[in-house]
Amino acid sequence: MRLQSTLRFPLARLFLVFLGSVLGVSLSLAETKPHPNVLILYADDLGYGDLNVQNADSKIPTPHLDQLARQGMRFTDGHSSSGICTPSRYALLTGRHHWRDFHGIVNAFGQSVFEPEQLTLAEMFQQHGYQTAAIGKWHLGWDWDAIKKPDAKPFGNGRKKGWGPEAFDWSQSIPDGPLAHGFDSYFGDTVINFPPYCWIEDDKVVKAPDTIMDTSKWKPIKEGNWECRPGPMTSDWDPYQNIPSTTERGVQFIRSQSATDQPFFLYFAFPAPHAPIIPNDEFDGRSGAGPYGDYVCETDDACGKLLRALKESGQSENTIVIFSADNGPEKYAYVRDEKFDHWSSHPFRGLKRDLYEGGHHVPFVVHWPGLTATGATCDALVSQVDVFATMAEMLGHSIPDGQAKDSRSLMPLLKDSRQTHRQSLVQNTRVDEYALRDGKWLLIDAKSGYVSGRNKGWESRRQIPADDKQPHELYDLSVDIGQRDNVAGEHPEVVERMKSLLQTIREDGYPE
């Protein structure tokens, strides 16, 4: 009997392997992993209205992201913490709004925004045995001073000020980057339009920069400006290879994890469609929204490659996939609207940096096999800060006091989209200017929700009334999703109540 049972198991195993190959499903060790894998796909400067699945008038085909949305749950009222890059990334990875700690972005060669005691998503996953990786854009700072030579001197001044390649000892490890905050590995160029222009693997440059950034050495840009800060570059640097190279690394990482019983967390942060807008030639003309639209197509294609790697390696049914973006689209959207009749922030007003909904109301999709219903939508007010508490609940992790202060688990919503979640949410881009959502109300605690500046041509086409010069703006989104009519003068009691609530949230946190 013992001999027979010993023989039966391998035969059964072989049969399952054969059956799996017949069905086109790779038999892997996914079922033995203690927790599901987690893949975060994070776009840069992508508008809510760019995705076809949530804007029937979009001129940009996004088949892979549309399919992901149809397989999982699409949140129609999902938000980043800010209208700019660094703050939103910080909030996503910590469950804590950036404005409790800092404002603004990490500039070229800027230091880390993380305090040593700050718990990150990656650190939490590490504590539960996950293999953690970050690929792509970082923009959360490093300790560049640690590898800067004592006698280094900058050149230029203002935005043209920079460091030459000779200012750094490129053979050294760069401290306080992704590896110092929970990631076992990193590959990327830290920020596509900031120096150093080279690949970084883990905490070292792959190849030492040997010249100063020179955009004339690159293929011509396809829309807008390069917007690249001066600084060190490798002579053979090609920004057009960013998405292909990082996507290839992402695919390699995903495939490598199929042979282990260790779950993984991959934070894959795209540089696109942030400027410089540089879709590769094979994507030219894919959209009806110019090069920006083509760049979104390339981003969608890269997402497709990563999702296909999950499926082909037999891990898709054991992987939670979250897709979102750090903020709304850049100001080039105004020209795109006029030229191509494509409004990236549809149906909202506002762009990147703005306090209006278009600045931070972003695509937000969660595909959780076995939990989220296929094709589900959820209209509850949610934020990227909520990802932390959601993952903590999945892991059975007790969040320490003082960590993830603003995060609330999405688990009840993922199980039933009709559940209640948060009543209020604060957004902020610069000091002392805030937007507060409270139910149907949007309060702009500033004279205007514009930070990037207003475009009178766009306002005229949308019949936006002239600025009424009130000290605050209030919108009823239940009847005015486009934020056209400021009703602050008609509801002073709502303004005062919301100002008081905003103060409470800023000082004490969200009310229960």
PLY file of the C-alpha trace (Angstrom):
ply
format ascii 1.0
element vertex 512
property float x
property float y
property float z
element edge 511
property int vertex1
property int vertex2
end_header
0.00 0.00 0.00
2.82 2.39 0.85
4.49 1.64 -2.51
1.24 2.17 -4.40
0.51 5.53 -2.74
4.06 6.67 -3.47
3.54 5.88 -7.13
0.06 7.37 -7.36
1.14 10.90 -6.30
3.67 11.52 -9.11
1.24 10.05 -11.63
-1.47 12.41 -10.41
0.96 15.28 -10.51
1.93 14.42 -14.09
-1.73 14.25 -15.04
-2.32 17.72 -13.58
0.67 19.08 -15.48
-0.70 17.54 -18.68
-4.19 18.87 -17.97
-2.77 22.33 -17.23
-0.90 22.38 -20.52
-4.00 21.29 -22.42
-6.01 24.09 -20.84
-3.24 26.60 -21.51
-2.70 27.18 -17.78
0.80 26.99 -16.30
0.93 24.80 -13.19
2.93 26.75 -10.63
3.47 26.98 -6.92
1.01 29.87 -6.64
-1.46 27.79 -4.63
1.15 27.16 -1.93
1.88 30.84 -1.30
0.65 32.03 2.12
-0.78 35.26 0.69
-1.60 36.58 -2.80
0.96 38.50 -4.80
0.39 42.25 -5.16
1.13 44.27 -8.30
0.64 48.04 -8.29
0.65 49.70 -11.73
1.07 53.44 -11.23
0.76 55.84 -14.15
2.12 59.39 -14.17
-0.02 62.42 -15.15
-2.86 60.26 -16.55
-6.33 61.78 -16.72
-9.52 60.15 -15.50
-11.03 60.67 -18.95
-8.15 59.11 -20.87
-9.32 55.55 -20.28
-11.91 54.35 -22.76
-13.73 52.32 -20.13
-14.74 55.46 -18.24
-15.05 57.94 -21.09
-16.94 56.81 -24.17
-15.67 59.90 -26.00
-11.99 59.19 -25.30
-9.84 59.31 -28.43
-7.34 56.91 -26.86
-7.72 53.11 -27.11
-6.75 51.45 -23.82
-7.77 47.80 -24.32
-5.60 46.23 -21.61
-6.58 48.64 -18.86
-10.20 48.50 -19.96
-10.07 44.70 -19.69
-8.46 44.92 -16.25
-11.28 47.23 -15.14
-13.91 44.85 -16.50
-12.33 41.93 -14.64
-12.28 43.72 -11.30
-13.74 46.73 -9.53
-13.50 50.24 -10.93
-13.79 53.06 -8.40
-15.48 56.05 -9.99
-14.60 58.41 -7.12
-10.96 57.49 -6.50
-8.34 60.10 -5.57
-4.63 60.63 -5.15
-3.47 62.63 -2.15
-2.19 65.49 -4.29
-2.14 67.04 -7.74
1.62 66.43 -8.03
4.06 63.50 -8.12
6.07 63.02 -4.93
3.25 63.70 -2.42
0.90 61.17 -4.00
3.58 58.47 -4.12
4.43 59.09 -0.48
0.77 58.84 0.54
0.23 55.64 -1.46
3.24 53.91 0.11
2.60 55.10 3.70
-1.17 55.47 4.09
-0.47 58.98 5.35
-1.26 62.25 3.60
1.85 64.12 2.52
0.57 67.43 3.87
1.04 66.19 7.41
4.79 66.12 6.73
5.75 68.20 3.67
4.59 69.95 0.50
6.04 69.95 -2.98
8.17 67.48 -4.93
11.66 66.10 -4.47
13.83 68.14 -6.80
16.89 66.90 -8.69
19.31 65.20 -6.28
16.84 65.84 -3.45
16.85 63.90 -0.19
14.40 61.19 0.83
10.96 62.23 2.11
10.77 59.18 4.40
11.66 59.44 8.06
13.52 56.34 9.33
10.62 55.31 11.55
8.01 55.69 8.78
6.48 52.31 7.90
5.99 51.74 4.16
3.89 49.23 2.26
7.06 47.47 1.15
8.35 47.16 4.72
5.02 45.73 5.84
5.10 43.16 3.02
8.70 42.26 3.91
7.59 41.51 7.48
5.18 38.93 6.02
7.77 37.17 3.89
7.19 38.90 0.56
9.82 39.48 -2.10
9.51 43.21 -2.77
10.58 45.15 -5.86
10.24 48.68 -7.23
10.65 49.27 -10.94
10.44 52.58 -12.78
9.94 56.06 -11.39
10.96 56.63 -7.77
10.83 60.42 -7.16
10.91 60.00 -3.39
14.53 60.99 -2.89
17.95 59.48 -2.13
20.95 60.57 -0.06
22.97 61.88 -2.98
25.19 63.91 -0.66
26.69 60.62 0.56
28.34 60.05 -2.83
29.02 63.69 -3.66
32.70 64.60 -3.57
33.71 67.08 -0.83
35.13 69.56 -3.37
32.18 69.36 -5.79
30.92 72.68 -7.17
27.65 73.25 -9.07
27.36 75.07 -12.36
24.77 77.65 -13.46
21.96 79.08 -11.33
18.21 78.78 -10.81
16.56 75.96 -12.81
19.72 75.83 -14.95
21.84 75.06 -11.91
23.24 71.56 -11.78
26.06 69.17 -10.98
28.48 67.71 -13.48
29.34 63.99 -13.67
32.65 64.69 -11.93
30.82 65.83 -8.77
29.97 62.28 -7.66
31.76 59.05 -6.87
29.55 56.79 -8.97
31.20 53.62 -7.67
29.54 54.04 -4.28
26.13 52.86 -3.15
23.50 55.58 -2.96
21.85 55.42 0.49
18.27 56.11 1.56
16.59 55.02 -1.66
14.11 52.18 -2.28
16.28 49.55 -0.58
16.28 51.59 2.63
12.47 51.64 2.71
11.40 48.05 2.24
12.28 47.11 -1.32
14.57 44.15 -1.90
15.41 45.41 -5.38
15.04 48.45 -7.60
15.54 49.16 -11.29
14.84 52.47 -12.98
16.15 55.94 -13.70
14.60 57.49 -10.55
12.88 60.35 -12.50
12.78 60.49 -16.31
13.36 64.26 -16.59
15.75 64.70 -13.63
19.44 63.83 -13.43
21.27 61.54 -13.26
20.29 60.27 -16.71
21.32 56.64 -16.32
19.99 53.33 -15.08
20.11 52.59 -11.37
19.98 49.00 -10.17
19.30 48.51 -6.47
21.47 51.30 -4.98
24.17 51.78 -7.64
24.30 53.24 -11.12
24.64 50.60 -13.83
26.97 52.82 -15.86
28.63 55.99 -14.59
27.48 59.27 -16.19
30.27 60.81 -18.23
28.76 63.95 -19.75
26.17 66.70 -19.22
22.58 66.15 -20.33
22.16 67.25 -23.95
18.71 66.82 -25.53
20.17 67.41 -29.02
21.66 63.90 -28.79
18.21 62.36 -28.52
15.53 61.73 -31.09
13.22 64.75 -31.45
10.48 65.11 -28.88
6.96 64.48 -30.19
4.86 66.90 -28.13
5.56 69.77 -25.72
9.01 70.36 -24.23
11.67 68.04 -22.84
11.36 69.65 -19.39
14.63 67.96 -18.39
16.75 69.46 -15.63
20.47 69.79 -16.38
22.93 67.34 -14.92
25.01 64.17 -15.40
24.17 61.73 -18.20
25.69 58.65 -19.78
26.75 59.37 -23.36
24.48 56.67 -24.77
21.37 57.61 -22.77
18.09 57.24 -24.68
14.92 58.31 -22.84
12.81 56.54 -25.48
14.02 53.25 -23.99
12.48 53.92 -20.58
9.20 52.08 -20.97
10.62 49.18 -23.05
13.48 48.61 -20.60
11.47 48.85 -17.39
8.68 46.72 -18.84
11.17 44.02 -19.80
12.51 44.05 -16.23
8.98 43.84 -14.87
8.18 40.84 -17.04
11.41 39.14 -15.96
10.64 39.74 -12.30
7.09 38.38 -12.58
8.21 35.25 -14.43
11.01 34.60 -11.94
8.53 34.56 -9.06
6.48 31.69 -10.50
9.11 29.18 -9.42
9.03 30.10 -5.74
6.51 29.73 -2.93
7.35 33.26 -1.73
4.67 35.87 -2.57
5.78 39.11 -4.20
4.96 42.80 -4.06
5.87 44.71 -7.22
5.47 48.49 -7.31
5.72 49.35 -11.00
5.69 53.12 -11.53
5.53 54.37 -15.11
7.18 57.59 -16.30
4.24 58.08 -18.65
2.35 59.93 -19.90
4.34 62.57 -17.95
6.50 64.90 -20.04
8.67 64.40 -22.00
5.98 62.93 -24.23
7.96 60.39 -26.22
5.95 57.43 -27.52
8.08 55.02 -29.51
7.55 55.01 -33.26
5.46 51.84 -33.32
2.78 53.69 -31.34
2.63 56.78 -33.55
-0.93 57.39 -34.71
-2.43 54.71 -32.46
-4.72 57.28 -30.86
-6.80 60.20 -32.06
-5.29 62.48 -29.41
-1.82 63.15 -30.80
1.50 62.01 -29.31
0.16 62.20 -25.75
-2.59 59.77 -26.69
-0.02 57.53 -28.38
2.07 57.62 -25.19
-0.96 56.48 -23.21
-1.32 53.66 -25.76
2.28 52.63 -25.10
1.63 52.70 -21.36
-1.46 50.54 -21.85
0.55 48.15 -24.01
3.20 47.85 -21.27
0.47 47.08 -18.72
-0.73 44.38 -21.11
2.73 42.80 -21.24
2.98 42.72 -17.44
-0.52 41.26 -17.06
0.22 38.69 -19.76
3.37 37.66 -17.87
1.20 37.03 -14.81
-1.17 34.85 -16.81
1.46 32.90 -18.73
3.41 32.18 -15.54
0.28 30.84 -13.83
0.09 33.62 -11.24
-2.81 35.79 -12.41
-5.38 34.04 -10.22
-3.24 34.59 -7.16
-2.28 38.22 -7.77
-4.04 41.40 -6.67
-3.58 44.08 -9.32
-4.13 47.75 -8.50
-3.99 50.40 -11.20
-4.07 54.14 -10.58
-2.20 57.40 -11.30
-0.40 59.98 -9.20
-2.42 62.98 -10.41
-4.28 64.46 -13.35
-2.89 65.43 -16.77
-0.41 68.21 -17.47
-1.36 71.61 -18.93
-0.82 70.37 -22.51
-4.33 68.94 -22.11
-5.79 72.36 -22.97
-4.21 72.35 -26.43
-5.14 68.70 -26.88
-8.78 69.49 -26.11
-8.85 72.27 -28.68
-6.96 70.37 -31.37
-8.32 66.82 -30.96
-11.54 67.34 -28.97
-10.17 65.08 -26.24
-10.44 66.29 -22.65
-8.16 64.13 -20.48
-9.86 65.17 -17.23
-13.39 64.43 -18.49
-15.87 65.02 -16.90
-14.03 67.26 -14.45
-12.51 70.71 -14.34
-8.84 71.07 -13.52
-5.49 69.52 -14.36
-2.29 68.50 -12.63
-1.56 70.65 -9.53
-5.12 72.02 -9.42
-7.45 71.67 -6.44
-10.37 71.05 -8.77
-11.33 67.39 -9.22
-9.31 66.99 -12.43
-6.10 67.48 -10.46
-6.49 64.43 -8.23
-9.62 62.49 -9.26
-7.84 59.65 -11.06
-8.40 56.18 -12.51
-8.55 53.60 -9.72
-9.01 49.89 -10.46
-8.62 46.84 -8.20
-8.65 43.31 -9.59
-8.69 40.82 -6.72
-9.43 37.28 -7.92
-11.97 35.57 -5.73
-12.98 38.82 -4.02
-13.98 41.52 -6.50
-16.95 40.79 -8.72
-16.32 40.86 -12.46
-17.20 44.20 -14.00
-18.04 45.83 -10.68
-18.10 49.59 -10.18
-18.06 51.42 -6.88
-19.13 55.04 -6.45
-17.84 55.43 -2.88
-15.31 58.15 -2.09
-11.91 56.44 -1.80
-8.26 57.42 -1.75
-4.91 55.87 -2.53
-4.04 56.24 1.15
-6.60 53.47 1.71
-4.44 50.87 -0.05
-2.22 50.53 3.05
-4.99 49.54 5.47
-6.49 47.24 2.84
-3.25 45.32 2.44
-2.77 45.26 6.21
-6.17 43.63 6.64
-5.35 41.08 3.96
-2.09 40.22 5.74
-3.63 40.23 9.20
-1.14 42.95 10.11
-1.84 45.18 13.10
-0.84 48.71 12.08
1.30 50.28 14.84
0.12 53.49 16.46
1.18 56.54 14.51
1.47 54.70 11.18
-0.88 54.91 8.17
-2.82 57.63 10.01
-5.20 58.40 7.15
-5.77 54.93 5.72
-9.07 53.04 5.82
-9.46 49.52 4.50
-11.30 49.09 1.21
-12.05 45.45 2.03
-15.78 45.98 2.79
-16.21 47.81 -0.53
-14.29 45.17 -2.46
-16.71 42.58 -1.11
-19.81 44.74 -1.55
-19.58 48.06 -3.41
-22.71 49.35 -1.63
-20.99 49.52 1.75
-20.24 52.90 3.30
-16.65 54.07 3.42
-15.32 57.56 4.09
-17.48 60.70 4.15
-14.65 63.19 3.70
-11.30 63.53 1.96
-8.67 66.27 1.79
-6.43 67.14 -1.18
-3.60 69.61 -1.24
-0.84 70.79 -3.59
0.78 73.76 -1.91
0.93 75.24 1.57
-2.35 76.63 2.97
-4.49 75.78 -0.06
-6.75 72.75 0.33
-9.71 71.04 -1.25
-12.16 69.14 0.95
-14.72 66.63 -0.22
-17.55 65.99 2.19
-20.26 63.87 0.67
-21.57 65.69 -2.37
-19.81 68.94 -1.48
-16.43 70.13 -2.72
-14.89 73.06 -0.86
-11.94 74.92 -2.37
-10.30 76.56 0.65
-8.61 79.16 -1.56
-9.65 81.96 -3.88
-9.39 79.59 -6.85
-8.93 75.90 -7.49
-6.39 76.64 -10.20
-2.72 76.17 -9.39
-1.44 75.57 -12.91
-3.31 78.64 -14.15
-6.61 79.16 -15.93
-7.19 78.79 -19.66
-9.83 81.22 -20.84
-10.29 79.46 -24.18
-11.16 76.19 -22.47
-13.46 77.98 -20.01
-15.23 79.72 -22.86
-15.82 76.43 -24.71
-17.21 74.95 -21.48
-19.20 78.08 -20.63
-17.52 78.40 -17.24
-18.74 81.59 -15.51
-16.25 84.33 -14.73
-14.49 84.23 -11.36
-16.82 85.79 -8.78
-13.88 86.79 -6.53
-15.26 85.03 -3.46
-12.70 83.91 -0.85
-13.84 80.29 -1.19
-15.46 78.07 -3.81
-18.16 75.50 -3.10
-19.60 73.01 -5.57
-22.44 70.53 -5.34
-21.01 67.60 -7.30
-24.32 65.76 -7.30
-25.60 68.26 -9.90
-22.37 69.94 -11.03
-19.66 67.34 -11.59
-17.79 69.77 -13.83
-17.50 72.38 -11.05
-18.94 75.24 -13.07
-21.14 77.06 -10.57
-19.66 78.33 -7.32
-22.48 78.24 -4.74
-20.43 79.38 -1.74
-22.48 82.57 -1.49
-25.72 80.58 -1.37
-24.56 78.16 1.33
-22.37 80.05 3.82
-23.32 77.59 6.55
-21.90 74.69 4.49
-18.69 76.64 3.89
-18.22 77.31 7.60
-19.02 73.73 8.57
-16.57 72.37 6.04
-13.84 74.82 7.05
-14.22 73.60 10.61
-14.11 69.97 9.44
-10.98 70.67 7.41
-9.26 72.09 10.47
-10.25 69.04 12.52
-8.90 66.63 9.90
-5.64 68.53 9.57
-5.08 68.58 13.34
-6.59 65.32 14.56
-7.38 63.08 11.61
-10.61 61.98 9.99
-13.67 61.67 12.23
-15.04 58.17 12.70
0 1
1 2
2 3
3 4
4 5
5 6
6 7
7 8
8 9
9 10
10 11
11 12
12 13
13 14
14 15
15 16
16 17
17 18
18 19
19 20
20 21
21 22
22 23
23 24
24 25
25 26
26 27
27 28
28 29
29 30
30 31
31 32
32 33
33 34
34 35
35 36
36 37
37 38
38 39
39 40
40 41
41 42
42 43
43 44
44 45
45 46
46 47
47 48
48 49
49 50
50 51
51 52
52 53
53 54
54 55
55 56
56 57
57 58
58 59
59 60
60 61
61 62
62 63
63 64
64 65
65 66
66 67
67 68
68 69
69 70
70 71
71 72
72 73
73 74
74 75
75 76
76 77
77 78
78 79
79 80
80 81
81 82
82 83
83 84
84 85
85 86
86 87
87 88
88 89
89 90
90 91
91 92
92 93
93 94
94 95
95 96
96 97
97 98
98 99
99 100
100 101
101 102
102 103
103 104
104 105
105 106
106 107
107 108
108 109
109 110
110 111
111 112
112 113
113 114
114 115
115 116
116 117
117 118
118 119
119 120
120 121
121 122
122 123
123 124
124 125
125 126
126 127
127 128
128 129
129 130
130 131
131 132
132 133
133 134
134 135
135 136
136 137
137 138
138 139
139 140
140 141
141 142
142 143
143 144
144 145
145 146
146 147
147 148
148 149
149 150
150 151
151 152
152 153
153 154
154 155
155 156
156 157
157 158
158 159
159 160
160 161
161 162
162 163
163 164
164 165
165 166
166 167
167 168
168 169
169 170
170 171
171 172
172 173
173 174
174 175
175 176
176 177
177 178
178 179
179 180
180 181
181 182
182 183
183 184
184 185
185 186
186 187
187 188
188 189
189 190
190 191
191 192
192 193
193 194
194 195
195 196
196 197
197 198
198 199
199 200
200 201
201 202
202 203
203 204
204 205
205 206
206 207
207 208
208 209
209 210
210 211
211 212
212 213
213 214
214 215
215 216
216 217
217 218
218 219
219 220
220 221
221 222
222 223
223 224
224 225
225 226
226 227
227 228
228 229
229 230
230 231
231 232
232 233
233 234
234 235
235 236
236 237
237 238
238 239
239 240
240 241
241 242
242 243
243 244
244 245
245 246
246 247
247 248
248 249
249 250
250 251
251 252
252 253
253 254
254 255
255 256
256 257
257 258
258 259
259 260
260 261
261 262
262 263
263 264
264 265
265 266
266 267
267 268
268 269
269 270
270 271
271 272
272 273
273 274
274 275
275 276
276 277
277 278
278 279
279 280
280 281
281 282
282 283
283 284
284 285
285 286
286 287
287 288
288 289
289 290
290 291
291 292
292 293
293 294
294 295
295 296
296 297
297 298
298 299
299 300
300 301
301 302
302 303
303 304
304 305
305 306
306 307
307 308
308 309
309 310
310 311
311 312
312 313
313 314
314 315
315 316
316 317
317 318
318 319
319 320
320 321
321 322
322 323
323 324
324 325
325 326
326 327
327 328
328 329
329 330
330 331
331 332
332 333
333 334
334 335
335 336
336 337
337 338
338 339
339 340
340 341
341 342
342 343
343 344
344 345
345 346
346 347
347 348
348 349
349 350
350 351
351 352
352 353
353 354
354 355
355 356
356 357
357 358
358 359
359 360
360 361
361 362
362 363
363 364
364 365
365 366
366 367
367 368
368 369
369 370
370 371
371 372
372 373
373 374
374 375
375 376
376 377
377 378
378 379
379 380
380 381
381 382
382 383
383 384
384 385
385 386
386 387
387 388
388 389
389 390
390 391
391 392
392 393
393 394
394 395
395 396
396 397
397 398
398 399
399 400
400 401
401 402
402 403
403 404
404 405
405 406
406 407
407 408
408 409
409 410
410 411
411 412
412 413
413 414
414 415
415 416
416 417
417 418
418 419
419 420
420 421
421 422
422 423
423 424
424 425
425 426
426 427
427 428
428 429
429 430
430 431
431 432
432 433
433 434
434 435
435 436
436 437
437 438
438 439
439 440
440 441
441 442
442 443
443 444
444 445
445 446
446 447
447 448
448 449
449 450
450 451
451 452
452 453
453 454
454 455
455 456
456 457
457 458
458 459
459 460
460 461
461 462
462 463
463 464
464 465
465 466
466 467
467 468
468 469
469 470
470 471
471 472
472 473
473 474
474 475
475 476
476 477
477 478
478 479
479 480
480 481
481 482
482 483
483 484
484 485
485 486
486 487
487 488
488 489
489 490
490 491
491 492
492 493
493 494
494 495
495 496
496 497
497 498
498 499
499 500
500 501
501 502
502 503
503 504
504 505
505 506
506 507
507 508
508 509
509 510
510 511
